[in-house]
């Protein structure tokens, strides 16, 4: 069993966040001793899931829905899986978007590296795609996908 302070330190979360999660019903079976929350392994795992879903971009409303489904037992496995598959797709889409952003940054870093070496952009402005180094061309092409 862990105190709220210990859990706060474990997850680097403010105590107020853990109290908020409890208030929102995300720890339906939490034990209390003289009004003090006692977190067991079930709540620790719940926090791991909550923090994962939060980092994936899921709003508290969706997290609450997922956690409520968890309390309903095996009959909600399919619904939980669907919710997680949808969130997984959202994360994959975001990763793809961020890879394009990263590739644009890679291309621009290369571009300005060359401009610094040359002292100007004269050689770069008319550059043909086939004259770029392969890895820069790959980054350029990915960054310019729609």
C-alpha positions in Angstrom: 0.0 0.0 0.0 1.2 3.5 -0.9 0.2 6.9 0.4 -0.8 9.7 -2.0 2.6 11.3 -1.4 4.5 8.2 -2.3 2.4 7.8 -5.5 2.9 11.4 -6.3 6.7 11.0 -6.2 6.6 7.7 -8.1 4.8 9.2 -11.0 6.0 12.8 -10.7 2.4 13.9 -10.5 1.0 16.6 -8.2 -1.0 15.3 -5.3 -3.9 17.5 -6.6 -3.9 15.5 -9.9 -4.3 12.2 -8.0 -7.1 13.7 -5.9 -8.7 14.9 -9.1 -8.5 11.4 -10.6 -10.1 10.0 -7.5 -12.8 12.6 -7.6 -13.5 11.7 -11.2 -14.0 8.1 -10.2 -10.9 6.7 -11.8 -10.0 4.7 -8.6 -13.4 3.2 -7.8 -12.0 0.6 -5.4 -9.4 2.7 -3.6 -9.2 1.9 0.1 -9.2 4.6 2.8 -7.9 4.4 6.3 -9.2 7.2 8.5 -10.0 9.1 5.3 -6.5 8.7 3.9 -6.3 7.1 0.5 -4.2 3.9 0.3 -3.1 3.0 -3.2 -2.5 -0.7 -4.0 -1.1 -2.3 -7.1 -4.5 -2.0 -8.8 -4.5 1.8 -8.5 -0.8 1.9 -9.5 -1.6 0.1 -12.7 -4.6 2.3 -13.3 -2.3 5.4 -13.0 0.0 3.9 -15.6 -2.9 3.4 -18.0 -4.4 6.8 -17.2 -1.0 8.5 -17.9 -0.5 6.5 -21.1 -3.9 7.5 -22.4 -3.3 11.2 -21.3 0.0 11.2 -23.2 -1.7 9.7 -26.2 -4.0 12.8 -26.4 -7.1 11.2 -24.9 -9.2 13.7 -22.9 -10.2 12.9 -19.3 -13.8 12.2 -20.5 -12.5 9.3 -22.7 -10.2 8.1 -20.0 -13.1 8.0 -17.5 -15.2 6.1 -20.1 -12.4 3.5 -20.5 -11.9 3.2 -16.7 -15.7 2.7 -16.2 -15.7 0.0 -18.8 -12.8 -1.7 -16.9 -15.0 -1.9 -13.8 -17.8 -3.7 -15.7 -15.7 -6.8 -16.3 -15.1 -9.1 -19.2 -18.3 -8.1 -21.1 -16.6 -4.8 -22.1 -13.4 -6.2 -23.5 -14.6 -5.5 -27.0 -15.5 -1.9 -26.3 -12.2 -1.3 -24.4 -10.3 -2.8 -27.3 -12.2 -0.5 -29.8 -11.5 2.5 -27.7 -7.8 1.6 -27.5 -7.6 0.9 -31.3 -9.0 4.3 -32.1 -6.5 6.0 -29.8 -3.7 3.9 -31.2 -4.7 5.1 -34.7 -4.7 8.7 -33.5 -1.2 8.2 -32.1 0.0 6.6 -35.3 -1.4 9.6 -37.3 0.3 12.0 -35.0 3.6 10.2 -35.3 3.4 10.3 -39.0 2.6 14.0 -38.9 5.6 14.6 -36.6 7.9 12.5 -38.8 7.0 14.9 -41.7 7.8 17.9 -39.4 11.1 16.3 -38.4 12.0 15.7 -42.0 11.3 19.3 -42.9 13.6 20.4 -40.1 16.3 17.9 -41.3 16.0 19.3 -44.8 16.1 22.9 -43.6 19.1 22.2 -41.4 21.0 20.7 -44.3 19.9 23.6 -46.5 21.3 26.2 -44.1 24.4 24.2 -43.4 25.1 24.4 -47.2 24.2 28.1 -47.2 26.7 28.8 -44.4 29.4 26.9 -46.2 28.8 28.8 -49.4 28.2 32.1 -47.7 24.9 32.5 -49.6 21.9 30.6 -51.1 22.8 31.1 -54.8 23.7 27.4 -55.4 20.7 26.1 -53.4 17.8 28.2 -54.8 17.9 26.4 -58.2 19.0 23.0 -56.8 17.4 20.0 -58.5 16.0 17.2 -56.4 18.4 14.7 -57.9 21.4 16.8 -56.8 20.5 16.5 -53.1 22.1 13.8 -51.0 19.9 10.8 -50.8 18.9 11.1 -47.1 18.1 14.8 -47.6 16.0 14.0 -50.6 14.1 11.4 -48.6 13.5 13.9 -45.9 12.5 16.6 -48.4 10.0 14.3 -50.1 8.4 13.1 -46.9 8.1 16.7 -45.6 6.3 17.7 -48.8 3.7 14.9 -48.7 0.1 15.9 -48.3 
